[in-house]
């Protein structure tokens, strides 16, 4: 498995328009470090630790007060993996020395997405230099360059799932682990936030629901080969994505939490 995503928090302290993880719609929910450690242990056992890259993210991962504990746990079970903490950067100036020291000691890369917002990067740089942390701008961009991409959905589910899977940049590159289940992309894993939010507002007649064959349970899988074979096949949920309408639409902006951001 080349890439794996882990949510440390479902919610976020930014309000991004059209978030692919639906974090601006999510209620406050933090990952339990004990549950994550159990899942890390199982996935490491079945894969023999052969996961190329792990993103500790969200939502906003720094909202989780157990972020240091989770970083240590991830490195414990995936000693050879590239582990990246993907953050919007808002809380980086407020993080204590323990956070930076833990990231440096356990070889966790701090990766900040360059939103056009005011952040005291001088203070962050001082901490990074003090503890010798690894730091990257996400995707090589710089502050102020973040754009908005619309991930258009088809609430009727009439798209060609197989064709979508073959063409989608998320398939197999945004595999997400949550509660012992591996989802082939972040949209499938997080669509419940969309369903819950717009369902309660009465704007969604029928939820877009993943089926039991849209994910694989790591505790029921008998081998890593079984997991990899599962990930190599189209997910039925792919029929809900209007891939031809996934387009860059301009600079980053805040969300009005309107269903039109996705439909």
C-alpha positions in Angstrom: 0.0 0.0 0.0 1.6 3.2 -1.1 -0.5 5.8 0.8 -2.6 5.6 4.0 -4.7 8.4 5.6 -5.6 8.6 9.3 -8.1 11.1 10.7 -7.0 12.4 14.1 -10.1 14.7 14.1 -13.1 14.7 11.9 -13.8 18.4 12.4 -11.6 21.4 11.5 -10.8 24.9 12.7 -11.0 26.2 9.1 -14.1 26.4 7.0 -13.0 25.4 3.5 -15.4 25.5 0.6 -15.9 22.0 -0.9 -13.6 20.1 1.4 -13.0 16.6 0.0 -13.2 15.2 3.5 -16.4 17.2 4.3 -14.7 18.5 7.5 -16.5 21.8 7.4 -19.8 19.8 7.8 -18.5 17.4 10.5 -19.4 17.5 14.1 -16.6 17.5 16.7 -15.1 14.1 16.8 -11.6 13.1 17.9 -9.8 9.8 17.2 -9.2 7.6 20.3 -5.5 6.8 20.5 -6.2 3.4 22.0 -8.4 2.5 18.9 -5.8 3.8 16.6 -3.0 1.8 18.3 -5.0 -1.4 18.0 -5.6 -0.7 14.3 -2.0 0.2 13.7 -0.9 -3.0 15.3 -3.2 -5.1 13.2 -2.4 -3.4 9.9 1.3 -3.6 10.7 1.0 -7.3 11.5 -0.9 -8.2 8.3 1.2 -5.9 6.0 4.5 -6.6 7.7 4.8 -2.8 8.0 4.8 -2.4 4.3 3.0 0.9 4.0 4.8 3.5 2.0 3.4 6.8 3.3 1.1 7.6 6.2 -0.8 10.9 6.5 -1.9 11.9 10.0 -4.6 14.4 9.2 -8.3 15.3 9.4 -10.1 17.6 9.7 -7.4 19.3 11.6 -5.1 16.8 13.5 -3.7 19.4 15.9 -7.2 19.6 17.5 -6.6 16.2 19.0 -4.9 16.7 22.4 -3.4 13.2 22.0 -1.5 14.1 18.8 1.9 13.3 20.4 0.7 9.9 21.6 -0.6 9.1 18.2 2.6 10.1 16.4 4.6 7.8 18.7 2.2 5.0 18.1 2.3 5.3 14.3 6.1 5.2 14.3 6.1 2.3 16.7 4.2 0.1 14.2 5.5 1.5 11.0 9.2 2.0 11.5 10.1 2.2 7.8 7.1 4.3 6.6 7.2 8.0 5.7 4.9 9.6 8.3 3.5 13.0 7.6 1.3 15.2 9.8 -0.8 17.2 7.4 -2.1 20.4 9.0 -3.6 23.7 8.0 -1.0 25.4 10.2 -3.4 27.5 12.3 -2.4 25.9 15.6 1.3 25.4 14.9 2.4 28.7 16.6 0.5 27.5 19.8 1.9 24.0 19.9 4.2 23.3 22.9 7.7 22.1 22.8 6.6 18.5 23.4 4.8 18.5 20.0 7.9 19.6 18.1 10.2 17.4 20.1 8.1 14.4 19.5 7.8 15.1 15.7 11.6 15.4 15.5 12.4 12.4 17.6 10.1 10.1 15.7 10.9 11.4 12.3 7.4 12.8 11.6 7.3 15.4 8.8 5.2 18.5 9.5 3.4 19.3 6.3 1.4 22.6 6.1 -1.2 23.4 3.5 -0.6 27.0 2.3 -3.9 28.7 3.0 -4.1 32.5 2.5 -4.5 33.2 6.2 -2.5 35.0 8.8 -0.2 32.7 10.7 2.9 33.6 12.7 5.3 31.5 10.6 8.4 33.1 12.2 7.4 31.6 15.5 6.8 28.2 13.8 10.2 28.4 12.1 11.9 29.1 15.4 10.4 25.9 16.9 11.2 23.9 13.8 14.8 25.1 13.9 15.1 24.6 17.7 14.1 20.9 17.6 15.3 20.0 14.1 11.9 19.1 12.7 11.3 18.3 9.1 8.9 20.7 7.5 7.3 20.9 4.0 4.8 23.1 2.3 2.1 20.7 1.1 2.4 20.0 -2.7 5.3 22.4 -2.8 3.1 25.5 -2.8 3.6 28.6 -0.7 1.2 30.6 1.5 -1.5 32.3 -0.5 -1.4 29.9 -3.4 -4.1 27.5 -2.3 -6.8 26.9 -4.9 -10.3 25.5 -4.7 -11.4 22.3 -6.5 -15.0 21.3 -6.8 -15.6 17.6 -6.2 -19.0 17.2 -7.9 -21.2 14.4 -6.8 -24.1 12.6 -8.4 -26.7 12.1 -5.7 -28.5 9.6 -8.0 -25.5 7.4 -8.4 -25.8 7.1 -12.2 -22.1 7.3 -13.1 -19.9 4.5 -14.5 -18.2 3.2 -11.3 -15.5 1.2 -13.2 -14.6 4.0 -15.5 -14.5 6.5 -12.6 -12.2 4.2 -10.7 -9.8 3.8 -13.6 -9.6 7.6 -14.1 -9.7 8.9 -10.5 -6.6 10.3 -8.9 -7.9 9.4 -5.4 -8.4 5.7 -6.1 -5.7 3.8 -4.1 -3.9 7.1 -3.3 -6.2 8.3 -0.6 -6.9 5.0 1.2 -8.3 5.9 4.6 -8.3 3.8 7.8 -11.0 4.3 10.3 -12.3 1.9 13.1 -10.6 -1.1 11.6 -11.9 -0.5 8.1 -9.9 0.5 5.0 -11.7 2.7 2.4 -10.3 3.1 -1.1 -10.8 6.9 -1.0 -11.5 9.8 1.4 -14.9 10.6 -0.2 -16.3 7.1 0.5 -14.9 7.2 4.1 -16.3 10.6 4.9 -19.5 10.9 3.0 -21.5 10.3 6.2 -20.7 13.9 7.2 -22.3 15.1 4.0 -25.3 12.8 4.5 -25.8 13.8 8.1 -25.5 17.6 7.6 -27.7 18.0 4.6 -30.0 15.2 5.6 -30.8 17.1 8.9 -31.4 20.3 6.8 -33.9 18.4 4.7 -31.8 19.1 1.5 -31.0 15.4 0.8 -33.9 13.1 0.1 -31.8 10.0 0.0 -28.3 9.6 1.5 -25.4 8.3 -0.6 -24.4 5.3 1.4 -21.3 3.1 1.1 -22.1 -0.6 0.9 -20.3 -3.4 2.8 -18.2 -4.0 -0.3 -17.0 -0.4 -0.4 -14.5 -1.1 2.4 -12.5 -4.0 3.8 -12.2 -4.9 7.5 -8.6 -5.4 8.4 -9.6 -7.8 11.2 -11.5 -10.1 8.8 -8.9 -9.9 6.0 -6.8 -13.0 6.0 -3.7 -11.6 4.2 -2.2 -8.4 2.9 -2.7 -9.8 -0.6 -6.5 -9.9 0.0 -6.4 -6.2 1.0 -4.4 -5.2 -2.0 -6.7 -7.1 -4.4 -9.6 -5.4 -2.9 -8.1 -2.0 -3.4 -7.3 -2.8 -7.0 -11.0 -3.2 -7.9 -13.6 -0.4 -8.5 -15.8 0.4 -5.5 -19.5 0.5 -6.1 -19.7 3.9 -4.5 -17.6 5.4 -7.4 -20.9 5.7 -9.2 -21.7 8.8 -7.1 -18.8 10.9 -8.4 -19.2 13.1 -11.4 -15.5 12.9 -12.3 -15.8 14.9 -15.5 -16.9 17.9 -13.4 -14.1 17.8 -10.9 -12.5 21.1 -11.8 -10.3 23.9 -10.4 -12.6 26.9 -9.9 -10.3 29.5 -8.5 -8.7 30.6 -5.3 -9.5 29.1 -1.9 -12.4 30.6 -0.1 -14.6 29.8 3.0 -17.6 27.6 2.8 -21.2 28.7 3.1 -22.1 25.0 3.9 -24.4 24.9 0.9 -25.1 21.6 -0.9 -24.3 23.4 -4.2 -20.6 23.2 -3.3 -20.8 19.5 -4.2 -23.8 19.1 -6.6 
